[in-house]
């Protein structure tokens, strides 16, 4: 189609003569009066003239459809025997569609909508023709009707996804693409489209924020307003803007100002008290700040190892432990099944000497294959601490097996060494020797492997002579 025919809505409407525009406007006003009076057939005659006379006018289209749906009392199916009555117009629409006669598609489509204003197929055909003619507003509105009337139709939703994405309407495009995936979960094309849409939406959001931030920075520089003051000004104006609080928190995070970052999170929590992410961030910042205070106290103690500094280190250590525990418990509250957090909690309890409690947490984490070997190793050490030596040895062996090819790691070597020492203590010299020989084959210089092997050889020799 020649480029001149692809008219935007305003251009198309402006091509109408003043006389035609005035006539259509009178029809529209008269149609509204009749619709309000419940005279839907009369109103339909008026709105039909409006839409077919100016198919780029969104208001005319909306009134045309709304009146028809009122006429049929929103029964979702239109007139009785609508398909049979509209067979002629439907045939003409298909022919016009095949020949790309888009104006004829719209005219025949309007006739079919008079019989059933919920016909998804008709809306879809009209949408494609409207968009082909450059009537974006009415085209997208018709496409929306097609989707709403047949939300599970993969073809309609796929087409809508592409058209909406081309116009940077990513939220609507993502919703349509998701419906395609709901209908066809293994649709490779739709999966690829979804990934692209999510990426484009993120990039669009970031670009808009960047542009707005740059413009704001320029304005603030001209007014000599600091970035912090600018944030405070915006917060005062829109305290319920969640994204704005995120930006303000990030502002202090990037500058390493943990005190103000924590204070800002706490302020945000007053407006969003149930926000789990904010609660986690508050605990995370608190722990980080407590760690910094502990590190500073340790450094000062090294320079001045006085009783006063020793007490300061102890107080800082207590504060760090409390902050760490609060963060772990918050993580578990947000996600009770998080195996990595149960493992973290188990290690924390071990450091506190609460070995029985630690075993329970570590056992919750041991189903995770990625940390299974480390879990068995930690459980073995806990059982050893509470003098359950047989259980400890069993878990050392489980750990060694779980490490597999990773047995050469530091944790793997530690499992072999710990298991060998315990086996020797239980007078299972052959088992201890096997573990130590395996460790020696990996790292002969590991701790005191060589002399231990000599001692075990002596023990085994003595026991055989007895």
ZABADREN-726409 format. One record per residue (C-alpha): x, y, z. Coordinates in steps of 0.25 Angstrom, whole numbers, always signed. Example, Ala and Ser with C-alpha at 12.3 -4.5 7.8 and 13.67 -1.06 7.14 Angstrom:
% ZABADREN-726409
  east north    up
   +49   -18   +31
   +55    -4   +29
This chain:
% ZABADREN-726409
  east north    up
    +0    +0    +0
    +6   +14    -3
   +11   +21    +9
    +1   +33    +7
   -10   +23   +10
    -4   +19   +24
   -10   +31   +31
    -9   +34   +46
   -22   +36   +53
   -21   +51   +54
   -17   +52   +39
   -28   +43   +35
   -38   +51   +43
   -33   +64   +38
   -35   +59   +23
   -50   +59   +26
   -57   +71   +20
   -63   +81   +31
   -76   +77   +26
   -74   +62   +28
   -68   +64   +42
   -80   +73   +46
   -89   +62   +41
   -82   +51   +48
   -82   +59   +61
   -97   +62   +60
   -99   +47   +58
   -90   +44   +70
   -98   +53   +79
  -111   +48   +74
  -107   +34   +76
  -103   +37   +91
  -116   +43   +93
  -123   +30   +88
  -114   +21   +95
  -117   +28  +108
  -132   +26  +105
  -130   +12  +103
  -133   +13   +88
  -121    +4   +84
  -125    +1   +70
  -127   +16   +66
  -114   +19   +74
  -107    +8   +66
  -111   +14   +52
  -104   +27   +57
   -91   +21   +63
   -90   +12   +51
   -90   +24   +42
   -79   +30   +51
   -70   +18   +51
   -71   +15   +36
   -69   +30   +33
   -57   +31   +41
   -51   +17   +45
   -39   +24   +51
   -47   +31   +62
   -46   +23   +75
   -58   +30   +82
   -67   +26   +70
   -62   +11   +71
   -64   +11   +86
   -78   +16   +85
   -82    +7   +74
   -78    -6   +82
   -83    -1   +95
   -97    +2   +90
   -97   -12   +83
   -94   -19   +96
  -104   -11  +103
  -114   -15   +92
  -111   -30   +95
  -111   -28  +110
   -97   -33  +111
  -101   -47  +107
   -87   -50  +101
   -93   -56   +89
  -101   -45   +82
  -113   -48   +73
  -119   -62   +71
  -113   -70   +59
  -103   -58   +58
   -94   -67   +50
  -105   -71   +40
  -110   -57   +38
   -96   -52   +36
   -91   -62   +26
   -91   -53   +14
   -84   -42   +21
   -74   -52   +27
   -71   -57   +13
   -69   -43    +8
   -60   -40   +20
   -51   -52   +17
   -50   -49    +2
   -46   -34    +5
   -36   -39   +16
   -30   -48    +5
   -28   -37    -5
   -23   -27    +6
   -35   -18    +4
   -35   -13   +18
   -46    -2   +17
   -55   -13   +12
   -51   -22   +24
   -55   -11   +33
   -69    -9   +27
   -72   -24   +27
   -67   -25   +41
   -76   -14   +46
   -88   -21   +40
   -84   -34   +47
   -82   -27   +60
   -96   -22   +59
  -100   -37   +60
   -90   -41   +71
   -81   -30   +77
   -73   -41   +84
   -68   -48   +72
   -53   -50   +74
   -50   -54   +60
   -57   -41   +54
   -49   -32   +64
   -36   -39   +60
   -38   -37   +45
   -43   -22   +47
   -31   -20   +56
   -21   -25   +46
   -27   -16   +35
   -28    -4   +44
   -13    -5   +48
    -9    -8   +33
   -16    +6   +30
    -9   +13   +41
   -21   +14   +50
   -13   +11   +63
   -22   +15   +73
   -34    +8   +68
   -26    -4   +63
   -20    -6   +77
   -34    -5   +83
   -40   -15   +73
   -28   -24   +77
   -31   -23   +91
   -46   -27   +89
   -41   -39   +81
   -32   -43   +93
   -43   -41  +103
   -53   -49   +95
   -44   -61   +93
   -33   -59  +103
   -27   -74  +101
   -26   -72   +86
   -11   -73   +84
   -11   -67   +70
   -18   -55   +74
    -9   -53   +86
    +4   -56   +78
    +0   -45   +68
    -4   -35   +79
   +10   -38   +86
   +17   -33   +74
    +9   -21   +71
    +9   -16   +85
   +24   -19   +87
   +26   -11   +74
   +20    +1   +81
   +28    -1   +94
   +15    -5  +101
   +23   -16  +109
   +14   -19  +120
    +2   -22  +111
   +11   -30  +102
   +16   -38  +113
    +2   -41  +118
    -1   -46  +104
   +11   -54  +102
    +8   -61  +116
    -5   -65  +110
    +2   -71   +98
   +11   -79  +108
    -1   -83  +116
    -8   -89  +104
    +5   -95   +99
   +15   -97  +110
   +26  -102  +101
   +25   -92   +90
   +39   -88   +87
   +36   -75   +80
   +28   -70   +91
   +38   -74  +101
   +48   -66   +93
   +39   -54   +92
   +36   -54  +107
   +51   -53  +110
   +53   -42  +100
   +41   -34  +105
   +45   -35  +119
   +59   -30  +115
   +53   -19  +107
   +44   -14  +118
   +56   -14  +128
   +64    -6  +118
   +53    +4  +115
   +51    +6  +130
   +65    +8  +133
   +66   +18  +121
   +54   +26  +126
   +60   +26  +140
   +74   +30  +134
   +68   +42  +126
   +59   +47  +137
   +71   +46  +147
   +80   +54  +137
   +70   +64  +135
   +67   +65  +150
   +82   +66  +153
   +84   +78  +143
   +72   +85  +150
   +78   +83  +163
   +91   +87  +159
   +86  +100  +154
   +78  +102  +167
   +90   +98  +176
   +82   +87  +182
   +90   +74  +187
   +86   +60  +183
   +81   +57  +197
   +73   +69  +198
   +67   +66  +185
   +63   +52  +189
   +57   +58  +202
   +49   +68  +194
   +43   +56  +185
   +41   +47  +197
   +33   +58  +204
   +24   +60  +192
   +22   +45  +189
   +25   +37  +202
   +17   +25  +196
   +26   +23  +184
   +33   +10  +187
   +43   +11  +175
   +47   +25  +180
   +51   +19  +194
   +59    +8  +187
   +67   +19  +179
   +69   +27  +192
   +74   +14  +199
   +83   +11  +188
   +89   +25  +188
   +94   +23  +202
   +99    +9  +199
  +107   +13  +187
  +114   +24  +196
  +117   +14  +207
  +108   +22  +217
  +103   +10  +225
   +97   +18  +236
   +88   +27  +227
   +85   +15  +218
   +80    +7  +230
   +72   +20  +235
   +66   +22  +221
   +61    +7  +221
   +55    +9  +234
   +48   +21  +230
   +43   +14  +217
   +38    +3  +226
   +28   +13  +233
   +21   +14  +220
   +23    -1  +216
   +23    -9  +229
   +20   -22  +222
   +30   -21  +211
   +39   -34  +213
   +50   -28  +204
   +51   -16  +212
   +52   -24  +225
   +63   -32  +220
   +71   -20  +215
   +69   -14  +228
   +75   -26  +235
   +86   -28  +225
   +91   -14  +227
   +90   -15  +242
   +99   -27  +241
  +109   -21  +231
  +110    -9  +240
  +112   -18  +253
  +123   -25  +245
  +130   -12  +242
  +129    -8  +257
  +135   -21  +261
  +146   -20  +251
  +149    -6  +256
  +149   -11  +270
  +159   -22  +267
  +168   -13  +260
  +168    -3  +272
  +170   -15  +282
  +183   -19  +274
  +189    -5  +275
  +184    -4  +290
  +181   -18  +297
  +175   -12  +309
  +164   -17  +317
  +155    -6  +313
  +158    -9  +298
  +156   -24  +301
  +142   -21  +306
  +139   -13  +294
  +142   -24  +285
  +133   -34  +293
  +122   -24  +292
  +124   -22  +277
  +125   -37  +275
  +111   -39  +283
  +105   -28  +274
  +110   -35  +262
  +105   -49  +266
   +91   -43  +269
   +90   -36  +256
   +95   -48  +249
   +84   -57  +256
   +73   -46  +253
   +77   -47  +238
   +77   -62  +237
   +63   -63  +244
   +58   -52  +235
   +62   -60  +223
   +56   -73  +228
   +43   -65  +231
   +43   -60  +217
   +47   -74  +211
   +45   -86  +221
   +50   -96  +211
   +63   -89  +207
   +74  -100  +209
   +85   -90  +208
   +80   -82  +220
   +78   -94  +228
   +92   -98  +226
   +96   -84  +229
   +88   -85  +242
   +94   -98  +246
  +108   -92  +244
  +104   -80  +253
   +99   -90  +264
  +112   -98  +263
  +120   -85  +265
  +112   -83  +278
  +114   -97  +283
  +100  -101  +281
  +103  -114  +274
   +90  -121  +276
   +82  -110  +271
   +92  -108  +259
   +89  -123  +255
   +75  -120  +253
   +77  -109  +244
   +88  -116  +236
   +79  -128  +234
   +69  -119  +228
   +79  -114  +218
   +86  -128  +214
   +75  -131  +203
   +82  -120  +195
   +92  -127  +186
  +100  -114  +184
  +104  -114  +199
  +101  -128  +203
  +115  -132  +206
  +118  -119  +214
  +105  -122  +222
  +110  -137  +225
  +123  -132  +229
  +117  -121  +239
  +108  -131  +245
  +119  -141  +247
  +127  -130  +255
  +114  -127  +263
  +112  -142  +267
  +127  -142  +270
  +125  -130  +280
  +114  -137  +287
  +122  -150  +288
  +113  -158  +278
  +125  -164  +272
  +119  -175  +264
  +109  -165  +258
  +120  -155  +255
  +128  -166  +248
  +116  -170  +239
  +114  -155  +235
  +129  -154  +232
  +128  -166  +223
  +115  -160  +216
  +122  -147  +214
  +134  -153  +208
  +125  -161  +198
  +117  -148  +195
  +129  -140  +192
  +132  -150  +180
  +142  -143  +170
  +143  -131  +179
  +150  -139  +190
  +162  -132  +187
  +156  -119  +192
  +160  -113  +206
  +147  -118  +211
  +149  -132  +205
  +163  -133  +211
  +157  -129  +224
  +146  -139  +224
  +157  -150  +221
  +166  -145  +232
  +155  -143  +243
  +149  -157  +239
  +163  -164  +240
  +165  -158  +254
  +152  -162  +259
  +153  -176  +253
  +167  -177  +260
  +161  -172  +273
  +150  -183  +272
  +162  -193  +269
  +157  -196  +255
  +171  -195  +250
  +169  -201  +237
  +158  -191  +233
  +166  -180  +238
  +178  -185  +230
  +169  -185  +218
  +165  -171  +219
  +179  -166  +222
  +185  -173  +210
  +174  -167  +201
  +178  -153  +207
  +193  -156  +206
  +190  -159  +191
  +184  -145  +189
  +193  -137  +198
  +204  -144  +206
  +208  -131  +213
  +194  -129  +219
  +196  -126  +234
  +203  -139  +241
  +198  -149  +231
  +212  -156  +229
  +214  -159  +244
  +200  -163  +246
  +201  -173  +236
  +214  -179  +243
  +206  -179  +256
  +195  -187  +250
  +204  -196  +243
  +210  -199  +256
  +196  -201  +263
  +192  -211  +252
  +205  -218  +253
  +203  -220  +268
  +189  -224  +267
  +192  -235  +257
  +203  -240  +266
  +193  -241  +278
